[in-house]
Amino acid sequence: MNSENRTSHVQFTFTADKKQSPIRIDRFIKDRIENASRTKIQQAIEQGKVLVNNLAVKANYKVRPQDEIEVISFEEPRIYEVVPQQMNLDIFYEDDEVLLINKPAGMTVHPGVGNYDRTLSNGLAHYLGDDIHQSDRHPFLVHRIDKNTSGLLLVAKDEVSTRILGKQFQDHSIVRKYYALVWGSPAEKEGTIATNITRSNQNRKVFTTTMDPEVGKHAITHYKVIEDFTYVSLVECQLETGRTHQIRVHMKHIGHPLFSDSTYGGDKIRKGVVFSKYKQFVENCFSKLPRQALHAKTLGFVHPKTNETMFFESELPDDMAQVIQKWRDVSGTYDFNKT
């Protein structure tokens, strides 16, 4: 395969961290590609579809710091296809330049491995119809929120608006506030969390904090406790930066992981005595909210054409609102530490 064809069919690219520990190439890739099986990865390696620093490697190759890894596909990858699909999108605001979506939990933003369709991008392609077939009129997702996070997501309708809004994100002038239900009660009711965030060496789908300035990306989260329910707290988090899983990682970093967050340990009892009545109450909350308790509540920006300062605030979705109310009802009226 010549270099021109190879480049056009590169499906995944990864760069190992500066402090990457030795790890087999198949395990390295499996930790980074959702739903990829070890067998398929090993077959790709045998077929010469995995390159490290532009050279094909064997399955026993161990990844070194700053290795450049490419996974090749001999077919056009489906991951880049965005097929228009009719979906019930919650349009929060719309004009000729921007679109604001109130995304439900469970909706993926972009097509990817294991999520080829029914994503927000598919729904936007259908909703905007003929607009996206014009050279300068198609939806640009200016930022992202996690699949199982609900809330406001900003979409630009043209390249000029994308550049202007993108600069606002880069300059940290966009106002982004989230409501999170976290385990426990932060000792400081207001504070700022500033660390670098990087992928975990144990599980590359998970992120972690580091104080090493040469590793990861700098991240800043400002938080404020809105309500303290003793066992859990409702916290407002304002992003200064926008790193992957930032709020989830930062709240775990200070010892208060998000309620029902299975990735970062919030799907287990983290505060309170474990006995039948309390355990039953918590598990009932988990069943009503089977995802991280995080909602992108507030979004503020300067309109890319009118220069008007715009500010939007969304209501909590039913799953979060119901669980918060359950904790509110028992807070101060029931002591779970009494048997």
Protein Blocks (a to p, Z undefined) as FASTA:
>chain_A
ZZklmmmmcfbdcdddfklccddfklmmmmmmghiafklmmmmmmnopaceehiacdfkl
ccdehiacddddfbdcfklpccddddddddfbdcfkbccddddehiafbdcehiaghpfk
lmmmmmnmmmmmpmklccddfbdcdfklgcjddddfbfklmmmmmmmmmnopaccddddd
dehjdfblbdcddddddddfklmkbccddfbfkgcjddddddddfbdghjaccdddddfb
dcehklmmmmmmnopacehiaknopaccfbdcddfklmmmmmmmmmmmgcccdddfbccd
ddfklopacdddddddfklmmmmmmmmmmgopacfkbZZ
